[in-house]
Every structure is written in C-alpha cells, then in structure tokens.
Amino acid sequence: MDHLPALTADCREIGDWLVAQDARTVLVDGRSGSGKSSISARLQQAWQHRLNDTRVRLVHLDDIYPGWSGLQRGSEHVLEQLLQPRCRGRDGRWRAWDWERDAPGEWHQVPADAPLILEGVGALTARSRSCADLAIWVEAPAELRRRRALRRDADLYAPYWTHWRAQEDAFLAREQPQSAADIIVRNMTPGEFGEG
C-alpha cells in the first residue's frame, strides 16, 4: 500500500489516503465496545469532506446480525451479498435484521462505485480483506469495552454479553482479523472516541 498512514486513529490522514488511492471499501472491526462505531463515523465524515461528496455509505453489522447468535451468519452475509458483488463491479446489498420482530427486515442497495465503510465484529476476515482497500482493527481493554457496550445498550445487551463474547472469541480464533488489519487503533482512553 502506497504511503499508508501510520498506525494511528487520525481519520483526516486516513481520509486523505483513501482519496489519493481512489479507494472504495474500508473494513472496521474490533470487539464490542472497542470504539468501532465512533471511529467509523469520524472516518465517514473525513472521507466525505475530502471527496466533497456525501455518498460515503456507513453500514453497521449491528443492523444485520440475525439475532444474538448471528455473528457468523452476519459476517458471511455481508461477504456474499455486499462485498463480493462490489469486488466484481456490481452493486452490493445487505438485509437488515428487525430486532423487535426477531425477523429479517428490508434489503438495502449499495452502488458498486459508492465509497463504503463496513463496521462491526465480523467485518474483517481473510476473504473480506481481499474485497477492501483498507482494513482497521480497533482494540480496547476488556473492562472499558464492557462498560461502553453496557452503557450504550444496557437493557438489551446485558443478558447477552457472555453469549456474544463467546461468539467474538470463536470468530477471533478462527479468522484472526487483527493480523489482516492495515491499521490497528489502540483505543485505551475512556471517551476518546465516544462510546461506540
């Protein structure tokens, strides 16, 4: 990769690099509560500003996982339906999960030429990495991550924290997303990137 930004969370510098590379796809992965959503939102703003274009799409895997046991299926879904078609120059799509009805929701299209940030646990695998211009891994200490996640979604998330963490453990052991990342963000300070 030409002149890849240093291993920092400077979203402006990354935005400049994405524009210079004519990039289309960024993956942002990390455990729950690490700060992925906040960093992704900042990166979306920086990229849009550099492009002078509001078409940068930000897709959250939280909107896609098919329920609390769906990390692996969500990861496979975005690979097969969103990322791989875009790799072939075709529009991608993703299907939302209706958490209230516990059922599949609406389909959403993402044009092949639209800049895309895919954010969430399961975004970065060996197969998905080949469809992206840049991959970012976000990490934070376990207790900080737990506090952030439960503060954000306490009533919904608390009963499933251990179950979800086990899925994250299995995903990390199987896919080793950190080793596929171009940039590793060590989000060690509470509140540094918000609570996402």
Backbone as a chain_set.jsonl record, in Angstrom:
{"seq": "MDHLPALTADCREIGDWLVAQDARTVLVDGRSGSGKSSISARLQQAWQHRLNDTRVRLVHLDDIYPGWSGLQRGSEHVLEQLLQPRCRGRDGRWRAWDWERDAPGEWHQVPADAPLILEGVGALTARSRSCADLAIWVEAPAELRRRRALRRDADLYAPYWTHWRAQEDAFLAREQPQSAADIIVRNMTPGEFGEG", "coords": {"N": [[0.843, -1.179, 0.0], [0.585, 2.148, -0.884], [2.163, 4.689, 0.822], [0.733, 4.406, 3.272], [-1.13, 5.612, 6.037], [0.364, 6.166, 9.278], [0.219, 3.917, 12.131], [-2.234, 5.007, 13.523], [-5.129, 6.761, 14.808], [-5.883, 8.858, 13.212], [-8.257, 10.21, 11.529], [-8.516, 12.134, 9.539], [-6.095, 12.036, 8.136], [-6.226, 9.414, 7.217], [-8.518, 9.661, 5.634], [-7.517, 11.388, 3.631], [-5.633, 9.66, 2.482], [-7.336, 7.629, 1.499], [-8.724, 8.999, -0.508], [-6.599, 9.696, -2.212], [-5.869, 7.167, -3.063], [-8.039, 6.428, -4.505], [-9.942, 4.855, -3.25], [-12.538, 2.442, -2.43], [-13.642, 0.77, -0.499], [-13.703, 0.2, 2.97], [-12.944, -1.65, 5.843], [-13.882, -1.972, 9.217], [-13.153, -3.376, 12.175], [-13.437, -5.028, 15.368], [-13.707, -5.873, 18.848], [-16.846, -5.838, 20.667], [-17.788, -2.669, 21.9], [-15.313, -1.477, 21.58], [-14.943, 0.888, 20.223], [-15.427, 1.088, 17.543], [-17.712, 2.043, 16.097], [-17.739, 4.799, 16.617], [-15.232, 5.625, 15.622], [-15.594, 4.878, 12.963], [-17.687, 6.587, 12.187], [-16.391, 9.07, 12.398], [-14.422, 8.682, 10.467], [-16.034, 8.401, 8.194], [-17.044, 11.03, 7.998], [-14.636, 12.449, 7.539], [-13.759, 11.307, 5.119], [-15.898, 11.913, 3.395], [-15.694, 14.694, 3.462], [-13.153, 15.076, 2.27], [-13.666, 14.059, -0.26], [-15.615, 15.765, -1.037], [-18.243, 14.921, -1.158], [-21.255, 13.361, -0.358], [-21.827, 10.704, -0.48], [-20.583, 8.592, 0.851], [-21.043, 5.562, 2.229], [-22.027, 4.187, 5.314], [-22.165, 1.227, 6.832], [-23.486, -0.719, 9.363], [-22.761, -3.647, 11.06], [-24.286, -4.322, 13.262], [-26.86, -3.765, 12.482], [-27.461, -5.884, 10.918], [-26.812, -8.496, 11.867], [-28.378, -11.608, 12.365], [-30.021, -11.787, 14.909], [-29.099, -12.582, 18.371], [-27.386, -14.73, 18.223], [-26.076, -14.522, 15.864], [-23.52, -13.698, 14.823], [-21.579, -15.017, 13.137], [-23.18, -15.686, 10.89], [-23.984, -13.124, 10.094], [-21.522, -12.026, 9.348], [-20.851, -13.688, 7.172], [-22.978, -13.074, 5.49], [-22.595, -10.306, 4.764], [-20.213, -10.57, 3.375], [-20.905, -12.244, 1.164], [-23.168, -10.978, 0.001], [-22.757, -8.21, -0.068], [-19.951, -7.354, -0.167], [-18.471, -9.102, -1.993], [-19.979, -8.936, -4.492], [-19.475, -6.187, -5.072], [-16.725, -6.286, -5.422], [-16.648, -7.42, -7.878], [-17.515, -5.427, -9.46], [-20.218, -4.961, -9.394], [-23.364, -3.787, -8.032], [-23.764, -3.959, -4.494], [-25.568, -5.463, -1.738], [-27.448, -5.525, 1.329], [-29.195, -7.147, 3.977], [-31.323, -5.969, 6.405], [-31.806, -6.683, 9.909], [-34.674, -7.104, 11.741], [-34.894, -6.295, 14.848], [-36.889, -5.979, 16.756], [-39.037, -7.552, 15.845], [-37.675, -9.872, 15.599], [-36.859, -10.965, 13.119], [-36.117, -11.227, 9.567], [-35.46, -8.12, 7.865], [-35.732, -5.235, 5.746], [-34.175, -5.053, 2.473], [-31.171, -3.412, 1.432], [-29.558, -1.414, -0.96], [-26.225, -0.932, -2.189], [-24.437, 0.995, -4.237], [-22.028, -0.015, -6.697], [-19.955, 1.79, -7.16], [-19.99, 3.462, -4.993], [-18.38, 4.896, -2.196], [-17.618, 2.945, 0.681], [-17.922, 2.135, 4.103], [-17.667, -0.558, 6.112], [-18.649, -1.641, 9.174], [-18.133, -3.393, 12.176], [-18.142, -6.257, 14.419], [-16.819, -9.019, 12.893], [-16.556, -8.006, 10.383], [-14.026, -8.071, 9.214], [-12.339, -10.495, 7.628], [-10.245, -13.107, 6.255], [-11.212, -13.554, 3.692], [-12.943, -11.351, 3.261], [-11.139, -9.283, 3.396], [-9.801, -9.273, 0.988], [-11.526, -7.902, -0.601], [-11.414, -5.268, 0.035], [-10.036, -1.949, 0.339], [-8.773, -0.975, 2.553], [-8.181, -2.021, 5.871], [-9.133, -1.862, 9.219], [-8.408, -2.48, 12.578], [-9.795, -2.256, 15.761], [-8.995, -1.903, 19.102], [-9.477, -2.277, 22.645], [-9.177, -2.172, 26.248], [-10.636, -4.924, 28.083], [-12.46, -4.405, 30.263], [-13.112, -1.711, 29.886], [-14.32, -1.861, 27.361], [-16.563, -3.427, 28.003], [-17.945, -1.751, 29.826], [-18.543, 0.438, 28.122], [-20.172, -0.788, 26.134], [-22.333, -1.761, 27.647], [-23.281, 0.569, 28.787], [-24.218, 1.872, 26.572], [-26.242, 0.161, 25.511], [-27.642, -1.068, 27.675], [-30.062, -2.379, 28.736], [-30.83, -4.082, 26.657], [-28.479, -5.463, 25.961], [-27.109, -6.52, 28.206], [-28.102, -9.13, 29.195], [-27.056, -10.765, 27.227], [-24.337, -10.476, 27.026], [-22.221, -12.314, 27.765], [-22.78, -14.477, 26.073], [-22.501, -13.257, 23.535], [-19.822, -12.475, 23.698], [-18.566, -14.977, 23.667], [-19.057, -15.737, 21.021], [-17.567, -13.772, 19.734], [-15.006, -14.537, 20.636], [-14.748, -17.036, 19.353], [-14.87, -16.223, 16.667], [-12.566, -14.554, 16.501], [-10.545, -16.447, 17.052], [-10.812, -18.146, 14.863], [-10.66, -16.471, 12.529], [-8.705, -14.502, 12.958], [-8.633, -11.564, 12.762], [-7.083, -9.301, 13.474], [-4.563, -9.754, 12.407], [-4.942, -9.323, 9.736], [-5.324, -6.672, 9.47], [-4.584, -3.356, 8.319], [-4.233, -1.085, 9.76], [-3.981, -0.671, 13.21], [-5.871, 0.381, 15.82], [-5.389, 1.473, 18.988], [-7.445, 1.925, 21.366], [-7.439, 3.258, 24.155], [-8.28, 5.069, 26.061], [-10.899, 6.098, 28.119], [-13.782, 7.438, 26.613], [-12.37, 8.574, 24.524], [-12.944, 8.111, 21.784], [-15.644, 8.3, 21.879], [-18.53, 6.299, 22.699], [-19.058, 4.14, 21.108]], "CA": [[0.0, 0.0, 0.0], [1.377, 3.352, -1.029], [2.112, 5.76, 1.821], [-0.343, 4.163, 4.23], [-0.931, 6.387, 7.274], [0.946, 5.464, 10.428], [-0.752, 3.199, 12.946], [-2.902, 5.974, 14.393], [-6.555, 6.912, 14.532], [-6.089, 10.158, 12.594], [-9.212, 9.981, 10.457], [-8.258, 13.069, 8.431], [-4.983, 11.485, 7.355], [-6.744, 8.229, 6.531], [-9.39, 10.165, 4.579], [-6.653, 11.856, 2.537], [-5.062, 8.477, 1.827], [-8.404, 6.948, 0.759], [-8.987, 9.776, -1.72], [-5.429, 9.564, -3.086], [-5.854, 5.809, -3.607], [-9.327, 6.184, -5.167], [-10.459, 3.681, -2.539], [-13.985, 2.277, -2.399], [-14.15, -0.049, 0.605], [-12.938, 0.133, 4.217], [-13.498, -2.53, 6.873], [-13.503, -1.598, 10.579], [-13.54, -4.495, 13.035], [-12.969, -4.991, 16.744], [-14.697, -6.419, 19.777], [-17.929, -4.958, 21.092], [-17.412, -1.62, 22.828], [-13.935, -1.012, 21.383], [-14.934, 2.225, 19.643], [-15.548, 0.971, 16.081], [-18.768, 2.901, 15.539], [-17.305, 6.196, 16.713], [-14.137, 5.826, 14.665], [-16.169, 4.778, 11.617], [-18.436, 7.826, 11.919], [-15.4, 10.123, 12.156], [-13.794, 8.391, 9.183], [-17.017, 8.734, 7.169], [-17.044, 12.494, 7.854], [-13.374, 12.875, 6.928], [-13.735, 10.839, 3.731], [-16.865, 12.734, 2.669], [-15.129, 16.04, 3.342], [-12.056, 15.045, 1.292], [-14.256, 13.81, -1.575], [-16.67, 16.742, -1.28], [-19.298, 14.021, -1.62], [-21.954, 12.781, 0.797], [-22.243, 9.342, -0.804], [-19.861, 7.56, 1.598], [-22.004, 4.75, 2.975], [-21.561, 3.547, 6.543], [-23.033, 0.091, 7.123], [-23.182, -1.296, 10.673], [-23.171, -5.043, 11.202], [-25.348, -4.396, 14.286], [-28.145, -3.708, 11.79], [-27.53, -7.033, 10.015], [-26.753, -9.785, 12.568], [-29.701, -12.203, 12.556], [-30.239, -12.127, 16.313], [-27.964, -12.626, 19.292], [-26.49, -15.844, 17.871], [-25.846, -14.358, 14.441], [-22.277, -13.057, 14.395], [-21.003, -15.711, 11.977], [-24.077, -15.545, 9.733], [-23.898, -11.74, 9.64], [-20.236, -11.873, 8.674], [-20.96, -14.358, 5.873], [-23.962, -12.343, 4.679], [-22.007, -9.11, 4.143], [-19.215, -11.013, 2.403], [-21.532, -12.791, -0.04], [-24.177, -10.114, -0.609], [-22.321, -6.81, -0.167], [-18.559, -7.131, -0.564], [-18.048, -9.82, -3.201], [-20.508, -8.312, -5.715], [-18.763, -4.933, -5.338], [-15.41, -6.664, -5.958], [-16.848, -7.771, -9.291], [-18.016, -4.258, -10.163], [-21.684, -4.92, -9.346], [-23.927, -3.251, -6.797], [-23.919, -4.883, -3.383], [-26.768, -5.246, -0.943], [-27.47, -6.166, 2.635], [-30.53, -7.246, 4.531], [-31.405, -5.587, 7.814], [-32.487, -7.577, 10.844], [-35.664, -6.406, 12.551], [-34.659, -6.798, 16.208], [-38.155, -6.006, 17.502], [-39.822, -8.707, 15.397], [-36.766, -11.021, 15.527], [-37.096, -11.496, 11.778], [-35.439, -10.442, 8.528], [-36.063, -6.836, 7.502], [-35.626, -4.76, 4.368], [-32.912, -5.074, 1.738], [-30.593, -2.098, 1.126], [-28.587, -1.459, -2.052], [-25.035, -0.087, -2.125], [-23.875, 1.015, -5.595], [-20.658, -0.522, -6.841], [-18.969, 2.873, -7.141], [-20.136, 4.291, -3.787], [-17.449, 4.594, -1.112], [-18.287, 2.166, 1.715], [-17.275, 1.699, 5.346], [-18.398, -1.64, 6.772], [-18.193, -1.6, 10.561], [-18.718, -4.328, 13.127], [-17.449, -7.514, 14.687], [-17.057, -9.932, 11.786], [-16.34, -7.338, 9.096], [-12.69, -8.358, 8.682], [-11.909, -11.894, 7.529], [-9.293, -13.254, 5.154], [-11.948, -13.425, 2.429], [-13.448, -9.993, 3.08], [-9.991, -8.381, 3.229], [-9.459, -9.197, -0.433], [-12.512, -7.021, -1.255], [-11.336, -3.939, 0.649], [-8.82, -1.164, 0.135], [-8.156, -0.702, 3.843], [-8.784, -2.736, 6.995], [-8.764, -1.276, 10.509], [-8.782, -3.236, 13.766], [-9.878, -1.369, 16.92], [-8.963, -2.675, 20.348], [-9.547, -1.544, 23.911], [-9.186, -3.103, 27.38], [-11.901, -5.643, 28.245], [-13.416, -3.752, 31.175], [-13.557, -0.488, 29.223], [-15.264, -2.272, 26.322], [-17.803, -3.88, 28.638], [-18.642, -0.559, 30.338], [-19.083, 1.191, 26.987], [-21.265, -1.529, 25.48], [-23.494, -1.843, 28.525], [-23.809, 1.92, 28.949], [-24.921, 2.204, 25.33], [-27.407, -0.703, 25.282], [-27.683, -1.892, 28.886], [-31.229, -3.248, 28.892], [-30.845, -5.102, 25.612], [-27.228, -6.192, 25.8], [-26.612, -7.161, 29.436], [-28.354, -10.576, 29.289], [-26.383, -11.492, 26.141], [-22.919, -10.12, 26.976], [-21.368, -13.511, 27.79], [-23.065, -15.236, 24.846], [-21.892, -12.545, 22.415], [-18.364, -12.537, 23.863], [-18.142, -16.311, 23.213], [-19.033, -15.699, 19.56], [-16.386, -12.983, 19.365], [-13.827, -15.381, 20.875], [-14.681, -18.036, 18.282], [-14.543, -15.508, 15.427], [-11.17, -14.138, 16.555], [-9.686, -17.636, 16.943], [-10.941, -18.693, 13.512], [-10.32, -15.535, 11.449], [-7.56, -13.677, 13.331], [-8.76, -10.321, 11.995], [-6.011, -8.344, 13.758], [-3.419, -9.997, 11.522], [-5.283, -8.855, 8.388], [-5.536, -5.222, 9.515], [-3.523, -2.44, 7.899], [-4.089, -0.132, 10.855], [-4.514, -1.112, 14.499], [-6.151, 1.515, 16.696], [-5.438, 1.085, 20.393], [-8.371, 2.886, 21.952], [-7.206, 2.94, 25.564], [-8.746, 6.121, 26.964], [-12.359, 6.222, 28.154], [-14.332, 8.631, 25.992], [-11.508, 9.123, 23.476], [-13.657, 8.062, 20.524], [-17.059, 8.108, 22.165], [-18.892, 5.063, 23.372], [-19.477, 3.128, 20.141]], "C": [[0.89, 1.244, 0.0], [1.115, 4.338, 0.096], [0.949, 5.602, 2.801], [-0.088, 4.971, 5.491], [-0.335, 5.521, 8.386], [-0.156, 4.806, 11.248], [-1.347, 4.135, 13.988], [-4.381, 5.982, 14.056], [-6.846, 8.273, 13.917], [-6.967, 9.991, 11.359], [-9.007, 10.925, 9.287], [-7.155, 12.528, 7.532], [-5.439, 10.253, 6.572], [-7.668, 8.65, 5.391], [-8.602, 10.659, 3.379], [-6.096, 10.671, 1.753], [-6.106, 7.763, 0.977], [-8.702, 7.675, -0.553], [-7.828, 9.613, -2.705], [-5.387, 8.197, -3.761], [-7.1, 5.484, -4.424], [-9.996, 4.936, -4.568], [-11.984, 3.652, -2.577], [-14.482, 1.582, -1.139], [-13.17, -0.077, 1.771], [-13.681, -0.787, 5.171], [-12.982, -2.07, 8.23], [-14.045, -2.669, 11.505], [-12.935, -4.303, 14.417], [-14.064, -5.538, 17.637], [-15.741, -5.368, 20.151], [-17.428, -3.947, 22.115], [-16.025, -1.057, 22.628], [-13.854, 0.402, 20.819], [-15.072, 2.227, 18.129], [-16.54, 1.953, 15.48], [-18.344, 4.36, 15.541], [-16.201, 6.507, 15.718], [-14.676, 5.794, 13.24], [-16.935, 6.039, 11.241], [-17.479, 8.984, 11.633], [-14.716, 9.93, 10.808], [-14.75, 8.718, 8.029], [-17.033, 10.251, 6.921], [-15.784, 12.984, 7.136], [-13.323, 12.505, 5.451], [-14.699, 11.671, 2.879], [-16.324, 14.142, 2.435], [-14.051, 16.071, 2.263], [-12.59, 14.844, -0.125], [-15.196, 14.928, -2.014], [-17.904, 16.021, -1.815], [-19.946, 13.378, -0.398], [-22.359, 11.333, 0.56], [-21.484, 8.259, -0.041], [-20.861, 6.837, 2.489], [-21.322, 4.157, 4.2], [-22.581, 2.478, 6.905], [-22.553, -0.55, 8.418], [-23.656, -2.748, 10.723], [-24.229, -5.22, 12.291], [-26.734, -4.368, 13.658], [-28.43, -4.97, 10.979], [-27.548, -8.379, 10.748], [-28.159, -10.352, 12.743], [-29.885, -12.713, 13.996], [-28.942, -12.257, 17.093], [-27.007, -13.791, 19.038], [-25.996, -15.716, 16.438], [-24.557, -13.736, 13.993], [-21.72, -13.718, 13.135], [-21.882, -15.544, 10.735], [-24.057, -14.109, 9.201], [-22.624, -11.481, 8.857], [-20.274, -12.496, 7.281], [-21.893, -13.602, 4.939], [-23.325, -11.124, 3.997], [-20.918, -9.47, 3.138], [-19.897, -11.379, 1.084], [-22.451, -11.797, -0.749], [-23.699, -8.678, -0.866], [-20.924, -6.674, -0.758], [-18.177, -7.824, -1.87], [-18.679, -9.266, -4.487], [-19.781, -7.011, -6.067], [-17.356, -5.197, -5.867], [-15.487, -6.958, -7.45], [-17.423, -6.611, -10.1], [-19.534, -4.156, -10.207], [-22.138, -4.279, -8.047], [-24.002, -4.352, -5.745], [-25.227, -4.594, -2.654], [-26.61, -5.929, 0.403], [-28.897, -6.14, 3.162], [-30.489, -6.925, 6.015], [-32.068, -6.698, 8.617], [-33.417, -6.725, 11.696], [-35.593, -6.983, 13.959], [-35.955, -6.875, 17.008], [-38.999, -7.211, 17.131], [-39.003, -9.993, 15.404], [-36.945, -11.757, 14.199], [-36.329, -10.662, 10.758], [-36.218, -9.189, 8.189], [-35.834, -6.516, 6.045], [-34.224, -4.945, 3.796], [-32.482, -3.635, 1.447], [-29.52, -2.275, 0.056], [-27.411, -0.537, -1.754], [-24.397, -0.12, -3.514], [-22.404, 0.601, -5.617], [-19.625, 0.573, -6.708], [-19.06, 3.756, -5.901], [-19.069, 3.915, -2.759], [-18.209, 3.964, 0.06], [-17.368, 1.933, 2.905], [-18.181, 0.64, 5.946], [-17.806, -1.798, 8.159], [-18.91, -2.652, 11.389], [-17.855, -5.549, 13.348], [-17.811, -8.477, 13.558], [-16.852, -9.294, 10.424], [-15.048, -7.809, 8.424], [-12.357, -9.84, 8.784], [-10.875, -11.964, 6.405], [-9.995, -13.048, 3.82], [-12.461, -12.001, 2.214], [-12.308, -9.01, 2.832], [-9.623, -8.209, 1.765], [-10.406, -8.284, -1.214], [-12.419, -5.586, -0.761], [-9.999, -3.269, 0.328], [-8.05, -0.947, 1.429], [-8.912, -1.461, 4.922], [-8.224, -2.172, 8.298], [-9.269, -2.189, 11.619], [-8.732, -2.264, 14.945], [-9.87, -2.238, 18.173], [-8.976, -1.739, 21.543], [-9.558, -2.572, 25.029], [-10.591, -3.673, 27.625], [-12.896, -4.913, 29.134], [-13.948, -2.447, 30.587], [-14.585, -0.827, 28.141], [-16.609, -2.664, 26.932], [-18.612, -2.688, 29.163], [-19.291, 0.234, 29.206], [-20.305, 0.496, 26.39], [-22.51, -1.547, 26.358], [-24.092, -0.46, 28.791], [-24.65, 2.305, 27.728], [-26.244, 1.437, 25.207], [-27.676, -1.614, 26.478], [-28.853, -2.858, 28.94], [-31.248, -4.38, 27.877], [-29.642, -6.03, 25.681], [-26.831, -7.022, 27.031], [-26.892, -8.659, 29.496], [-27.563, -11.403, 28.274], [-24.878, -11.263, 26.098], [-22.024, -11.36, 26.89], [-21.548, -14.339, 26.518], [-22.39, -14.578, 23.643], [-20.372, -12.61, 22.486], [-17.83, -13.895, 23.402], [-18.104, -16.379, 21.689], [-17.845, -14.884, 19.054], [-15.118, -13.811, 19.522], [-13.641, -16.386, 19.742], [-14.293, -17.386, 16.953], [-13.067, -15.116, 15.403], [-10.222, -15.316, 16.411], [-9.67, -18.173, 15.512], [-10.343, -17.764, 12.451], [-9.074, -14.687, 11.708], [-7.554, -12.334, 12.582], [-7.647, -9.308, 12.254], [-4.852, -8.514, 12.787], [-3.684, -9.546, 10.094], [-5.428, -7.337, 8.327], [-4.312, -4.459, 9.016], [-3.205, -1.451, 9.008], [-4.705, -0.74, 12.103], [-4.639, 0.126, 15.378], [-6.247, 0.983, 18.11], [-6.182, 2.179, 21.145], [-8.383, 2.668, 23.463], [-7.824, 3.93, 26.541], [-10.262, 6.19, 26.969], [-12.804, 7.543, 27.53], [-13.521, 9.167, 24.83], [-12.209, 9.17, 22.123], [-15.138, 7.899, 20.754], [-17.296, 6.735, 22.735], [-19.226, 3.943, 22.408], [-18.513, 2.008, 19.949]], "O": [[1.824, 1.359, 0.793], [-0.019, 4.772, 0.301], [0.262, 6.575, 3.114], [1.044, 5.02, 5.973], [-0.518, 4.304, 8.414], [-1.335, 5.113, 11.069], [-1.013, 4.069, 15.171], [-4.828, 5.297, 13.136], [-7.948, 8.795, 14.082], [-6.477, 9.67, 10.277], [-9.294, 10.558, 8.148], [-7.273, 12.56, 6.307], [-5.079, 10.077, 5.408], [-7.617, 8.073, 4.305], [-8.969, 10.385, 2.237], [-6.088, 10.675, 0.522], [-5.81, 7.335, -0.138], [-8.908, 7.038, -1.586], [-8.052, 9.415, -3.899], [-4.926, 8.076, -4.896], [-7.21, 4.389, -4.977], [-10.534, 4.09, -5.283], [-12.638, 4.684, -2.735], [-15.631, 1.781, -0.744], [-11.98, -0.337, 1.599], [-14.904, -0.712, 5.292], [-11.789, -1.807, 8.386], [-15.258, -2.851, 11.61], [-12.02, -3.498, 14.597], [-15.217, -5.652, 17.221], [-15.532, -4.169, 19.97], [-16.739, -4.302, 23.071], [-15.584, -0.231, 23.427], [-12.812, 1.05, 20.923], [-14.858, 3.258, 17.493], [-16.251, 2.613, 14.482], [-18.569, 5.076, 14.565], [-16.234, 7.54, 15.048], [-14.262, 6.594, 12.401], [-16.844, 6.508, 10.107], [-17.724, 9.786, 10.732], [-14.46, 10.897, 10.092], [-14.325, 9.252, 7.004], [-17.035, 10.697, 5.774], [-15.855, 13.826, 6.24], [-12.889, 13.307, 4.624], [-14.354, 12.084, 1.772], [-16.476, 14.708, 1.353], [-14.029, 16.98, 1.433], [-12.039, 15.389, -1.081], [-15.538, 15.041, -3.191], [-18.523, 16.45, -2.789], [-19.248, 12.902, 0.497], [-23.155, 10.787, 1.323], [-21.737, 7.079, -0.283], [-21.45, 7.433, 3.391], [-20.187, 3.687, 4.13], [-23.724, 2.787, 7.243], [-21.377, -0.884, 8.562], [-24.823, -3.035, 10.456], [-24.996, -6.182, 12.245], [-27.686, -4.891, 14.238], [-29.515, -5.114, 10.416], [-28.223, -9.308, 10.305], [-29.047, -9.646, 13.221], [-29.899, -13.919, 14.246], [-27.847, -12.072, 16.562], [-25.913, -13.816, 19.603], [-25.542, -16.7, 15.854], [-24.486, -13.27, 12.856], [-21.421, -13.027, 12.161], [-21.37, -15.287, 9.645], [-24.109, -13.9, 7.989], [-22.641, -10.803, 7.83], [-19.787, -11.902, 6.32], [-21.632, -13.5, 3.74], [-23.493, -10.929, 2.793], [-20.721, -8.755, 2.155], [-19.517, -10.888, 0.021], [-22.504, -11.779, -1.979], [-24.187, -8.014, -1.781], [-20.733, -5.959, -1.742], [-17.614, -7.188, -2.762], [-17.976, -9.135, -5.489], [-19.502, -6.761, -7.24], [-16.844, -4.419, -6.673], [-14.518, -6.771, -8.187], [-17.774, -6.773, -11.269], [-20.082, -3.357, -10.967], [-21.386, -4.233, -7.074], [-24.264, -5.515, -6.054], [-25.901, -3.6, -2.927], [-25.753, -6.794, 0.587], [-29.689, -5.251, 2.847], [-29.73, -7.521, 6.779], [-32.791, -7.535, 8.077], [-32.991, -5.74, 12.299], [-36.166, -8.038, 14.232], [-36.1, -7.755, 17.856], [-39.614, -7.829, 18.0], [-39.554, -11.081, 15.236], [-37.148, -12.97, 14.15], [-35.937, -9.531, 11.041], [-37.448, -9.171, 8.215], [-35.752, -7.414, 5.206], [-33.232, -4.987, 4.524], [-33.318, -2.755, 1.243], [-28.679, -3.17, 0.148], [-27.581, 0.515, -1.139], [-23.872, -1.154, -3.926], [-21.653, 0.845, -4.673], [-18.53, 0.331, -6.2], [-18.287, 4.705, -5.767], [-18.875, 2.732, -2.481], [-19.313, 4.396, 0.392], [-16.198, 1.583, 2.748], [-19.341, 0.915, 6.253], [-16.611, -2.055, 8.31], [-20.131, -2.792, 11.319], [-16.952, -5.84, 12.565], [-18.991, -8.717, 13.303], [-16.963, -9.975, 9.405], [-14.991, -7.93, 7.2], [-12.124, -10.37, 9.871], [-10.662, -10.985, 5.689], [-9.433, -12.434, 2.913], [-12.415, -11.497, 1.092], [-12.49, -8.013, 2.133], [-9.187, -7.136, 1.347], [-10.123, -7.93, -2.359], [-13.267, -4.765, -1.107], [-8.987, -3.926, 0.082], [-6.833, -0.759, 1.416], [-10.14, -1.536, 4.891], [-7.013, -2.024, 8.461], [-10.422, -2.62, 11.601], [-7.754, -1.536, 15.115], [-10.644, -3.189, 18.287], [-8.552, -0.586, 21.47], [-9.909, -3.728, 24.796], [-11.596, -2.997, 27.406], [-14.072, -4.814, 28.782], [-15.12, -2.118, 30.775], [-15.607, -0.151, 28.022], [-17.664, -2.274, 26.431], [-19.825, -2.625, 28.965], [-20.444, 0.652, 29.314], [-21.342, 1.121, 26.171], [-23.622, -1.366, 25.862], [-25.3, -0.343, 28.999], [-25.669, 2.983, 27.853], [-27.261, 2.023, 24.834], [-27.913, -2.809, 26.302], [-28.651, -4.05, 29.17], [-31.635, -5.504, 28.196], [-29.768, -7.238, 25.483], [-26.275, -8.112, 26.891], [-25.979, -9.415, 29.828], [-27.417, -12.614, 28.444], [-24.203, -11.8, 25.22], [-21.156, -11.433, 26.02], [-20.575, -14.842, 25.957], [-21.775, -15.263, 22.825], [-19.705, -12.779, 21.466], [-16.754, -13.961, 22.808], [-17.212, -17.011, 21.123], [-17.198, -15.253, 18.074], [-14.252, -13.794, 18.647], [-12.536, -16.572, 19.234], [-13.485, -17.933, 16.203], [-12.388, -15.324, 14.398], [-9.204, -15.211, 15.726], [-8.629, -18.602, 15.016], [-9.606, -18.216, 11.575], [-8.454, -14.205, 10.761], [-6.605, -12.012, 11.868], [-7.298, -8.535, 11.361], [-4.227, -7.532, 12.386], [-2.743, -9.4, 9.314], [-5.632, -6.777, 7.25], [-3.17, -4.853, 9.253], [-2.06, -1.032, 9.176], [-5.819, -1.263, 12.062], [-3.661, 0.824, 15.645], [-7.091, 0.136, 18.402], [-5.617, 3.212, 21.505], [-9.25, 1.966, 23.983], [-7.885, 3.651, 27.738], [-10.863, 6.33, 25.904], [-12.289, 8.611, 27.859], [-13.942, 10.134, 24.196], [-12.087, 10.155, 21.395], [-15.834, 7.392, 19.874], [-16.365, 6.079, 23.203], [-19.646, 2.874, 22.85], [-18.77, 1.102, 19.156]]}, "num_chains": 1, "name": "protein.A"}
